[in-house]
């Protein structure tokens, strides 16, 4: 930006403000130098130039498309500014008189008052406000030795006017004219018919190369009857030279570079002679905002296939090259790598300007169309996507927890510089893979939005999904070590030590000795039973910790179930501790019933019944019990023996069981209240004749019956309710 209008650029010359009358005196080429100096000095007044604030300088209007202030309504511009800083009508002319200089019919606003020196020769030096490229093919005599005109461009550098006489001063100047109506200083030159001086200043957006040898619409005859003309054209192409850059803006990342190709073509029908290719780039930051530097330049030569470094230029950054001729239909390419100094990006940023113009010697033929001899390109600083990879171990940057690597990147992303990847704006899809070192756990990615895959405790991958700069961090944690121990004896816990992945549960095998169980198990935030002999930590483990287990004898509850026809008269249930304690139960049966062996499917080592040494009833016991269990008691009716008389001869008595089958026994037990049935079986040659031949002692006979079909006598006792009974029979010979 032009922020110090009073900065002196040429120390030897005085700075004065001249009135229109005084400057008008300068045009009198026939006036002698003493007279001219006297009149000029009498009309001038010394002026102390004051600074004009950067946001107060304006000209005719503001161009919102480019961020430049238009000097006039034609295709010209002023200083590069941040859009919106100025408002119409609230600004100041760069000079009080609104001075300009006419160069090749192009008026350029001055950045300050004209600086002149009265002498031999008299010299006028002017600083132009806007960038401009000028070339002069005048090769005649310098003209009057009384005048010298120096033009200082927007960078503060002296314009060079070709290779003729007066390289730094405009050749052929015979006088300096001043138009009071518009405040324009115009050099009067010794040019004849041809326009030897031509200037380009303005914003000419890139249009792209046209078709080869287009038909000139001004030609009347299609067979080219008119005079053949050269037609130089400038285009900006992509770095590969295949496609025209869209528009006139190219994006550059902060602290990055851009590459593009400049093509100068002769699309006319006649060779262009003494072609000069010139470039303007801003190198004066105070006047023009972001500056532009050249980091590389490639000359592709006449063949178009050469890739040799450029050897031509002005200073270190501005490009300039002279070609002898450029044949009709031919072109010449140059690839540049540039860098803008801009560090601000956004809609309101100041953009750096590049302008390229091509000139040819008018003595060799008039250019058919000067409008396309110059193009402008602006470098817009954009927020490139910069992805930085990092490792954090145990919550701190770096460390030996693991590694992260960029395993894939879209086309356009540069090779990593250190740990950073630089990609074009809007880039997504960079892939990073993390891998944990031995003894560490991968706990995930942070810092960049993305989708993950293959995630586990040992590593995984992330693909970025947001087109913004960020740092993708792979996080690792040391594996915590879990140790175990036993308080006392009567059991074990394994493993004694284990390292597990960070934030996971630890598992243990707990083996109590016979008759013992876990009493307490503590540490590592809590331990719970999992299944069988397996236990696990309640919560995932994130730090080294220890588990302590203790054991206790198993305490069991034994319950006796009496059911029907009996009662447990002692304490029930009973708690016992393995292995010394026994459970004892006193049981009393109902009348005519007796307690018999207990039925137990869950209690082991059940004994009884045995007489109760302490009173009525009988006793049952259970020992070596490990775990709660139950005893089911059985109560049966009291039985009485029914026997046969041992004195029976010549036959026998066979008892019948409940199913009617003969029992080959001399005795049978009959439950209380039930009867006994028996058959009377005579020996061979004997018989049982009469019911009176059978008798019973201790009980009575309820019936004696003969079964004709079996020819067997049977008898049944009455109900037996007290003591036993003996039955007898008499068998007689046949």
C-alpha positions in Angstrom: 0.0 0.0 0.0 1.1 3.6 -0.7 1.4 4.8 2.8 4.2 7.4 2.7 3.7 9.8 -0.1 6.6 12.1 1.0 9.3 9.5 0.9 12.3 10.9 -1.1 13.4 8.5 -3.9 15.9 10.8 -5.7 18.0 12.8 -3.3 19.8 15.2 -5.6 16.6 16.9 -6.9 14.6 19.5 -5.1 10.9 18.8 -4.2 8.7 21.7 -5.1 5.1 22.0 -6.2 4.7 23.8 -9.5 1.7 25.6 -10.6 0.1 24.9 -14.0 1.7 28.1 -15.3 5.1 27.2 -14.1 5.0 23.7 -15.5 3.6 25.2 -18.7 6.8 27.1 -19.0 8.7 23.9 -19.3 7.1 23.1 -22.6 8.8 26.0 -24.3 11.5 24.2 -26.1 12.7 27.4 -27.7 13.1 29.2 -24.4 16.7 29.5 -23.2 17.5 27.6 -20.0 18.2 30.8 -17.8 15.0 32.5 -18.9 12.9 29.3 -18.4 14.5 28.8 -14.9 13.8 32.4 -14.0 10.1 32.3 -14.9 9.6 28.9 -13.3 11.2 29.8 -10.0 9.2 33.0 -9.8 6.0 31.1 -10.1 6.6 28.2 -7.7 6.2 27.9 -4.0 8.1 25.6 -1.7 5.8 22.9 -0.3 6.4 20.5 2.6 4.7 17.3 1.4 2.5 15.7 4.0 1.7 12.0 4.4 -1.5 10.8 3.0 -3.0 8.0 5.0 -3.1 4.7 3.2 -6.8 4.4 3.6 -7.4 8.0 2.2 -5.8 7.6 -1.2 -8.1 7.2 -4.1 -8.7 8.1 -7.7 -11.9 7.8 -9.7 -13.4 4.7 -8.1 -12.9 1.3 -6.5 -12.8 -1.9 -8.5 -14.4 -4.5 -6.2 -13.4 -7.4 -8.5 -9.7 -6.8 -8.1 -9.2 -4.7 -5.0 -7.6 -1.9 -7.0 -8.7 1.7 -7.4 -9.5 2.7 -10.9 -7.7 5.9 -12.1 -10.2 6.5 -14.9 -13.0 4.7 -16.5 -10.7 3.0 -19.0 -8.9 -0.2 -18.2 -6.4 1.3 -15.8 -5.9 1.0 -12.0 -4.4 2.6 -9.0 -2.9 1.1 -5.8 -3.6 -2.3 -4.4 -5.7 -2.1 -1.3 -7.8 -4.1 1.1 -11.4 -4.1 -0.2 -13.7 -1.9 1.8 -11.1 0.4 3.4 -12.0 3.4 1.2 -15.4 4.9 0.5 -16.3 6.9 -2.5 -15.8 10.6 -1.9 -13.8 10.2 1.3 -10.4 10.1 -0.2 -7.5 12.4 -1.3 -5.7 12.8 -4.6 -2.2 11.5 -4.7 -1.0 15.0 -5.8 -2.7 18.3 -5.2 -2.8 19.1 -8.9 -3.9 15.5 -9.9 -0.8 15.2 -12.0 -0.4 12.4 -14.6 2.1 11.5 -17.3 1.1 10.5 -20.8 3.2 7.5 -22.0 2.4 6.3 -25.5 -1.1 7.7 -25.2 -1.6 6.1 -21.8 -2.1 8.5 -18.9 -0.5 7.3 -15.7 -1.3 9.0 -12.4 1.7 10.4 -10.5 2.4 9.2 -7.0 3.7 12.7 -6.1 4.6 16.1 -7.6 7.1 16.1 -10.5 10.7 16.5 -9.4 12.8 18.6 -11.8 16.3 20.0 -12.0 17.2 23.1 -14.0 20.5 22.5 -15.7 22.1 21.0 -18.8 20.2 19.0 -19.5 17.1 19.9 -17.6 15.7 16.8 -16.0 12.1 15.9 -15.0 11.6 12.9 -12.8 8.1 11.5 -12.1 6.9 8.6 -10.0 3.9 6.8 -11.4 1.2 5.5 -9.1 0.2 2.4 -10.9 2.2 -0.6 -12.3 3.0 -0.2 -16.0 5.2 -1.9 -18.6 6.6 0.4 -21.3 9.0 -0.3 -24.2 10.4 2.2 -26.6 11.7 1.2 -30.1 12.8 4.7 -31.0 16.4 4.4 -32.3 17.0 7.8 -33.6 19.0 10.7 -32.1 18.2 11.6 -28.6 16.8 15.0 -29.7 17.5 18.2 -28.0 20.2 17.9 -25.4 18.2 20.2 -23.2 15.7 17.7 -21.8 15.8 14.4 -20.0 12.7 12.6 -18.7 13.0 9.8 -16.1 10.0 7.7 -15.1 10.0 5.9 -11.7 7.6 3.0 -11.7 5.3 1.8 -8.9 8.1 -0.3 -7.4 10.3 2.8 -7.1 12.6 1.6 -10.0 13.6 3.6 -13.0 11.7 2.4 -16.1 14.0 1.1 -18.8 13.2 2.1 -22.3 14.7 -0.6 -24.6 18.2 -0.9 -25.9 18.5 2.4 -27.7 20.1 5.6 -26.5 19.2 6.7 -23.0 18.4 3.3 -21.4 17.3 4.8 -18.2 15.9 8.0 -19.6 13.3 8.2 -22.3 15.0 8.7 -25.7 13.9 11.2 -28.3 12.4 13.7 -25.9 12.5 17.2 -27.4 10.3 19.0 -24.9 7.9 18.4 -22.0 4.3 19.6 -22.5 1.7 20.2 -19.8 -2.0 20.0 -20.3 -3.6 22.2 -17.6 -7.1 20.8 -18.4 -6.2 17.3 -17.0 -2.9 17.9 -15.3 -1.0 15.6 -17.6 2.7 15.9 -18.4 3.4 14.8 -22.0 6.8 14.2 -23.4 7.2 15.7 -26.8 9.2 13.1 -28.8 11.1 12.9 -32.0 9.0 10.0 -33.3 7.8 10.2 -36.9 5.0 8.1 -38.3 5.3 5.1 -36.1 4.3 4.9 -32.4 7.7 3.9 -31.0 6.7 4.0 -27.4 3.9 1.7 -26.1 2.8 1.1 -22.5 0.5 -1.4 -21.0 -1.1 -0.8 -17.6 -4.4 -2.5 -16.5 -6.1 -5.6 -15.5 -6.5 -8.0 -18.4 -8.0 -11.3 -17.3 -6.7 -14.4 -18.8 -8.8 -15.6 -21.8 -7.1 -18.8 -22.9 -5.3 -19.5 -26.2 -7.5 -19.0 -29.3 -7.5 -21.2 -32.3 -4.4 -21.0 -34.5 -4.4 -18.2 -37.1 -7.9 -16.9 -36.4 -9.6 -14.9 -39.2 -9.3 -11.2 -38.6 -12.9 -9.9 -38.6 -11.7 -6.7 -40.1 -10.4 -8.5 -43.2 -12.7 -8.2 -46.2 -11.2 -11.0 -48.3 -11.0 -14.6 -47.0 -8.0 -15.3 -49.1 -5.8 -12.9 -47.1 -5.7 -10.2 -49.8 -5.0 -7.6 -47.1 -1.5 -6.8 -45.8 -0.3 -9.6 -43.5 0.2 -8.5 -39.8 1.8 -9.9 -36.7 -0.4 -10.4 -33.7 1.3 -11.0 -30.4 -0.8 -12.6 -27.6 0.0 -13.4 -24.0 -1.7 -16.2 -22.1 -1.3 -17.8 -18.7 -1.4 -21.6 -18.7 -1.1 -24.3 -16.1 2.4 -25.4 -15.2 2.2 -28.3 -17.7 1.2 -25.9 -20.5 -2.0 -27.8 -21.4 -4.8 -25.7 -20.1 -5.4 -22.0 -19.7 -5.7 -20.8 -16.1 -9.3 -20.0 -15.3 -9.8 -16.3 -14.8 -6.9 -14.2 -13.5 -6.4 -15.6 -10.0 -4.2 -18.4 -8.9 -4.2 -19.7 -5.3 -1.1 -20.0 -3.2 -0.9 -21.4 0.3 0.7 -19.3 3.1 4.5 -19.7 2.8 4.1 -21.8 -0.3 4.7 -21.2 -4.0 2.7 -21.3 -7.2 3.8 -22.5 -10.6 2.3 -21.4 -14.0 3.4 -21.1 -17.6 3.5 -17.9 -19.7 3.0 -18.4 -23.4 3.7 -15.6 -25.9 2.2 -16.5 -29.3 2.2 -14.8 -32.7 -1.3 -15.7 -33.9 -1.0 -13.3 -36.8 0.1 -13.9 -40.4 3.4 -12.1 -40.3 6.5 -12.5 -38.2 6.9 -10.2 -35.2 10.4 -8.7 -35.0 12.5 -7.6 -32.1 10.0 -9.2 -29.6 10.5 -8.1 -26.1 8.7 -9.9 -23.2 8.5 -7.9 -20.0 7.1 -8.6 -16.6 5.9 -6.4 -13.7 5.8 -7.9 -10.2 5.4 -5.9 -7.0 8.7 -5.7 -5.1 8.0 -2.6 -3.1 5.8 -3.7 -0.2 5.1 -0.2 1.2 3.6 0.9 -2.1 2.0 -2.3 -3.5 1.0 -4.6 -0.7 2.2 -8.2 -1.0 5.4 -8.6 -3.0 6.3 -11.4 -5.4 9.5 -13.3 -5.6 10.7 -15.7 -8.2 12.0 -19.1 -6.9 12.4 -20.8 -10.3 12.1 -20.0 -14.0 12.2 -22.5 -16.9 12.8 -21.5 -20.6 11.2 -24.1 -22.8 13.1 -22.8 -25.9 12.1 -22.7 -29.5 11.4 -26.4 -29.6 9.1 -26.2 -26.6 10.8 -29.2 -25.1 13.7 -27.5 -23.5 13.8 -27.2 -19.7 16.7 -24.8 -19.1 16.8 -22.2 -16.4 16.0 -18.7 -17.5 19.0 -16.4 -17.9 17.2 -13.2 -18.5 15.6 -10.8 -16.0 15.7 -7.5 -14.2 17.1 -7.9 -10.7 16.4 -11.2 -8.9 12.6 -11.3 -9.5 11.4 -9.5 -12.6 11.6 -11.4 -15.9 12.7 -9.8 -19.2 13.7 -11.5 -22.4 14.4 -10.3 -26.0 13.7 -12.5 -29.0 14.9 -11.7 -32.5 11.7 -12.7 -34.2 8.6 -14.8 -33.5 7.3 -16.4 -36.7 3.6 -16.4 -37.5 2.0 -19.3 -35.7 4.9 -19.8 -33.3 4.9 -19.4 -29.6 7.4 -19.3 -26.7 6.8 -20.8 -23.2 8.3 -20.0 -19.9 7.4 -21.7 -16.6 7.6 -19.6 -13.4 7.5 -20.6 -9.8 6.5 -17.6 -7.7 5.7 -16.7 -4.1 3.6 -14.0 -2.7 4.6 -12.4 0.6 1.0 -12.3 1.7 0.2 -13.9 5.0 -3.5 -13.0 5.3 -6.1 -15.1 3.6 -9.8 -14.5 3.3 -12.3 -12.6 1.2 -10.9 -9.2 2.0 -7.2 -9.8 1.4 -4.8 -7.8 -0.6 -3.6 -9.8 -3.7 -0.3 -9.6 -5.4 -0.3 -8.6 -9.1 1.8 -10.0 -11.9 1.6 -8.4 -15.4 3.2 -9.7 -18.5 3.4 -7.8 -21.8 4.8 -8.6 -25.2 6.2 -5.8 -27.5 7.4 -5.9 -31.1 9.3 -3.3 -33.3 6.7 -1.3 -35.2 9.3 -0.8 -37.9 8.8 -4.5 -38.7 5.1 -4.2 -39.0 2.1 -3.1 -37.0 0.6 -5.5 -34.4 -2.9 -6.4 -35.5 -4.4 -6.3 -32.0 -2.6 -4.6 -29.0 -5.4 -5.5 -26.6 -4.2 -9.0 -26.0 -0.5 -8.1 -25.7 -0.8 -7.9 -22.0 -2.3 -10.1 -19.3 -2.5 -9.8 -15.6 -2.5 -12.6 -12.9 -3.1 -12.2 -9.3 -1.8 -14.4 -6.5 -4.4 -15.1 -3.8 -3.1 -16.4 -0.6 -5.3 -19.3 0.5 -5.5 -21.5 3.6 -3.8 -24.6 2.3 -4.5 -27.8 4.0 -1.5 -28.7 6.2 -1.7 -31.9 8.0 1.0 -32.5 10.7 1.4 -35.9 12.3 2.4 -36.3 15.9 2.8 -39.0 18.6 1.7 -38.6 22.2 2.8 -41.1 24.9 1.1 -41.2 28.3 -0.4 -37.8 27.7 2.8 -36.0 26.6 4.1 -35.1 23.2 6.6 -37.6 21.7 7.8 -40.6 23.6 8.4 -44.2 22.6 4.8 -45.3 22.6 4.6 -46.0 18.9 4.7 -44.5 15.4 2.5 -42.7 13.0 3.1 -42.6 9.2 1.4 -41.1 6.2 0.6 -44.1 4.1 -1.4 -42.4 1.3 -2.1 -38.9 0.0 -4.2 -37.5 -2.8 -2.6 -36.1 -6.0 -1.4 -32.6 -5.4 -0.1 -33.1 -1.9 3.6 -32.4 -1.6 6.0 -34.9 -0.1 6.2 -34.6 3.6 8.6 -32.1 5.0 9.5 -33.4 8.3 6.2 -34.4 9.8 4.0 -32.0 7.8 2.1 -32.5 4.5 1.0 -29.6 2.4 -2.0 -30.1 0.1 -4.2 -27.8 -2.1 -7.2 -26.2 -0.5 -10.2 -28.5 0.0 -8.0 -31.6 0.2 -9.3 -34.6 2.1 -8.4 -38.3 2.0 -4.9 -38.4 3.5 -4.4 -41.7 5.3 -2.3 -42.1 8.4 -1.4 -45.4 10.1 -0.4 -45.8 13.7 1.4 -48.8 15.3 2.1 -49.3 19.0 5.5 -50.2 20.3 6.1 -53.3 22.5 4.8 -52.6 26.0 2.3 -49.9 24.8 -1.3 -49.7 23.8 -2.7 -47.6 20.9 -5.7 -45.6 22.3 -6.8 -43.8 19.1 -6.4 -40.7 17.0 -7.2 -37.1 17.9 -6.9 -33.7 16.3 -8.2 -34.3 12.8 -11.7 -35.3 11.7 -11.7 -38.6 9.8 -12.9 -42.2 9.5 -11.0 -45.0 11.1 -10.4 -48.6 10.1 -8.6 -51.6 11.5 -8.6 -50.2 15.0 -7.2 -52.3 17.8 -5.0 -52.0 20.8 -1.9 -52.3 18.5 -2.8 -49.8 15.9 -5.2 -48.5 13.2 -5.7 -46.1 10.3 -7.4 -42.7 9.9 -8.5 -41.1 6.6 -9.0 -37.4 6.9 -12.5 -36.1 6.0 -12.3 -32.3 6.7 -10.5 -30.0 4.3 -8.8 -28.0 7.0 -5.3 -27.8 8.5 -4.9 -29.9 11.7 -2.6 -32.2 13.6 -3.4 -35.9 13.5 -2.1 -37.4 16.8 -1.6 -41.1 17.5 -2.0 -41.6 21.2 -0.3 -44.4 23.1 -0.3 -45.5 26.7 2.1 -47.8 28.7 0.6 -51.1 29.4 -0.3 -51.3 33.1 1.2 -54.2 35.1 -1.2 -56.1 37.4 0.3 -58.2 40.2 -1.5 -60.7 42.5 -0.8 -62.2 46.0 -2.6 -64.3 48.6 -3.1 -63.3 52.2 -2.5 -66.4 54.4 -2.9 -69.9 52.9 -5.7 -72.2 51.7 -5.7 -71.1 48.1 -3.8 -69.6 45.1 -4.3 -66.9 42.4 -2.7 -66.8 39.0 -1.0 -65.3 37.1 1.3 -63.6 39.7 2.0 -60.7 37.3 0.6 -59.7 33.9 0.8 -56.6 31.6 -2.5 -55.8 29.9 -3.6 -53.3 27.3 -4.4 -49.9 28.6 -8.0 -49.4 29.6 -8.9 -53.1 29.5 -10.0 -55.6 32.2 -7.5 -58.0 33.8 -8.6 -61.6 34.4 -7.4 -64.0 37.1 -7.8 -67.7 38.0 -8.6 -68.2 41.7 -8.2 -71.7 43.2 -9.3 -72.2 46.8 -8.0 -75.2 48.7 -10.6 -78.0 49.4 -13.2 -76.8 51.8 -12.3 -73.1 51.3 -13.7 -70.2 49.4 -12.8 -66.6 48.6 -13.1 -64.4 51.6 -12.0 -61.0 50.2 -10.4 -60.0 46.9 -9.4 -56.3 46.6 -7.3 -53.9 44.5 -7.3 -52.5 41.0 -10.5 -50.6 41.6 -12.4 -53.8 42.5 -12.6 -57.4 41.4 -15.7 -59.4 40.6 -16.5 -63.0 39.9 -16.7 -63.9 36.2 -17.5 -67.6 36.0 -16.1 -70.8 37.5 -12.7 -70.0 39.0 -12.3 -66.9 36.8 -12.4 -63.4 38.3 -11.9 -60.0 36.6 -11.4 -56.4 37.5 -14.6 -54.4 37.8 -13.4 -51.6 35.5 -10.8 -51.3 32.8 -7.3 -50.8 34.3 -5.3 -47.6 33.4 -2.4 -47.8 35.9 -0.2 -50.3 37.6 -2.1 -52.0 40.5 -2.1 -55.1 42.7 -4.8 -57.6 43.6 -4.9 -59.3 47.1 -7.1 -62.4 47.8 -7.8 -64.2 51.1 -9.7 -67.4 51.7 -12.0 -68.8 54.5 -13.5 -72.2 55.3 -16.8 -72.9 53.6 -19.7 -72.5 55.9 -22.7 -74.6 54.9 -26.4 -74.6 56.0 -27.9 -78.1 56.4 -31.7 -78.4 56.5 -33.7 -81.6 57.5 -37.1 -82.0 55.8 -39.4 -84.2 58.0 -42.3 -84.5 55.6 -45.2 -86.7 56.8 -45.5 -88.9 59.9 -42.5 -87.4 61.8 -41.0 -84.3 63.3 -37.5 -82.8 63.7 -37.3 -81.7 67.3 -33.8 -80.3 67.3 -32.5 -77.0 65.8 -33.2 -76.9 62.1 -31.5 -75.8 59.9 -28.0 -76.0 61.2 -24.8 -74.1 60.0 -21.6 -75.9 60.1 -18.0 -75.0 59.0 -15.8 -77.3 57.0 -14.2 -79.6 57.9 -14.7 -80.0 61.7 -18.3 -79.3 62.2 -21.2 -81.9 61.9 -24.9 -81.2 61.6 -27.1 -83.2 64.1 -30.9 -83.6 64.0 -33.2 -85.3 66.5 -36.2 -86.9 64.9 -39.4 -88.3 66.4 -41.8 -90.4 64.4 -45.6 -90.4 64.8 -47.4 -93.3 66.6 -47.0 -96.6 64.8 -44.2 -95.1 62.5 -40.5 -95.2 62.7 -37.8 -93.0 61.2 -35.6 -94.8 58.8 -32.6 -94.0 56.5 -32.6 -90.4 55.2 -32.7 -89.6 51.5 -30.1 -86.9 50.5 -29.0 -85.9 47.0 -27.0 -82.8 48.0 -25.6 -83.6 51.5 -22.8 -86.1 51.7 -21.8 -88.4 54.6 -25.3 -88.6 56.1 -25.6 -91.2 58.9 -28.5 -92.4 61.1 -30.8 -93.2 62.5 -29.1 -93.9 65.8 -30.7 -93.8 69.2 -30.8 -90.4 70.8 -28.6 -90.6 73.8 -30.1 -87.5 75.3 -33.8 -88.4 75.1 -36.6 -89.5 72.9 -36.4 -90.0 69.2 -33.5 -90.9 67.0 -30.6 -88.9 65.5 -29.3 -88.2 62.0 -26.0 -86.4 61.2 -24.1 -85.0 58.2 -20.4 -84.2 58.1 -17.7 -82.9 55.7 -20.3 -80.8 54.1 -19.1 -78.1 51.5 -22.1 -76.1 50.5 -25.6 -75.7 51.5 -27.6 -79.0 51.3 -30.8 -80.7 52.5 -31.7 -84.1 54.1 -35.1 -85.6 53.3 -36.2 -87.9 56.2 -38.3 -91.1 55.6 -41.0 -92.3 58.1 -42.5 -95.8 57.6 -45.1 -97.8 59.5 -43.9 -100.1 62.3 -43.8 -103.8 61.1 -44.5 -107.0 63.0 -43.0 -110.5 62.2 -45.4 -113.3 61.1 -43.6 -116.7 61.3 -44.5 -120.3 60.7 -44.6 -123.0 63.4 -41.4 -124.9 63.2 -43.2 -128.1 64.4 -45.2 -128.4 61.2 -44.7 -131.8 59.4 -45.8 -133.3 56.2 -46.3 -129.9 54.6 -45.4 -126.2 54.8 -46.7 -122.7 54.8 -45.7 -120.1 52.1 -46.4 -116.4 52.6 -47.7 -114.2 49.8 -46.3 -110.7 49.2 -48.4 -107.7 48.5 -48.5 -108.7 44.8 -49.8 -112.2 45.6 -46.5 -114.0 44.8 -45.4 -116.8 47.1 -42.4 -116.0 49.3 -40.1 -118.9 50.2 -39.6 -117.8 53.7 -40.6 -118.9 57.1 -41.2 -115.2 58.1 -42.7 -112.0 56.8 -42.8 -108.5 58.2 -46.3 -107.0 58.2 -46.9 -103.2 58.6 -49.0 -102.1 61.5 -52.7 -102.7 60.8 -52.2 -104.9 57.9 -52.7 -108.7 57.6 -50.6 -111.6 56.3 -51.8 -114.1 53.7 -50.3 -117.6 53.3 -50.9 -120.9 51.3 -51.1 -124.3 52.9 -48.9 -126.6 50.9 -49.1 -130.4 51.9 -46.2 -132.7 51.1 -46.7 -135.5 48.6 -49.1 -138.1 49.9 -50.7 -135.7 52.3 -53.5 -133.3 52.3 -55.1 -130.3 54.1 -58.7 -131.2 54.7 -60.5 -128.9 57.0 -60.3 -125.3 58.0 -59.9 -126.4 61.5 -56.5 -127.8 60.6 -54.9 -124.2 60.5 -54.3 -122.0 63.6 -52.7 -118.8 64.7 -51.0 -117.7 67.9 -50.7 -114.0 68.8 -53.2 -113.1 66.2 -56.4 -114.5 64.8 -57.4 -115.9 61.4 -59.8 -113.8 59.4 -60.5 -116.4 56.7 -59.6 -119.9 55.4 -60.4 -120.4 51.7 -60.1 -123.2 49.1 -59.4 -122.3 45.4 -60.9 -125.1 43.3 -58.9 -124.1 40.2 -55.6 -124.4 42.0 -56.8 -126.8 44.6 -54.8 -124.8 47.2 -56.0 -123.8 50.6 -55.1 -120.3 51.8 -55.6 -118.3 55.0 -55.5 -114.6 56.0 -54.8 -113.3 59.4 -56.7 -110.4 61.0 -55.0 -107.0 61.2 -51.9 -107.1 63.2 -51.5 -104.1 65.5 -49.5 -105.2 68.4 -47.0 -108.1 68.5 -46.0 -110.7 66.0 -48.0 -113.8 65.1 -47.2 -117.5 64.5 -49.3 -119.6 62.2 -49.5 -123.5 62.2 -51.2 -126.2 60.2 -52.0 -130.0 60.3 -51.5 -132.2 57.2 -53.1 -135.7 57.0 -52.3 -138.7 54.9 -54.3 -139.2 51.7 
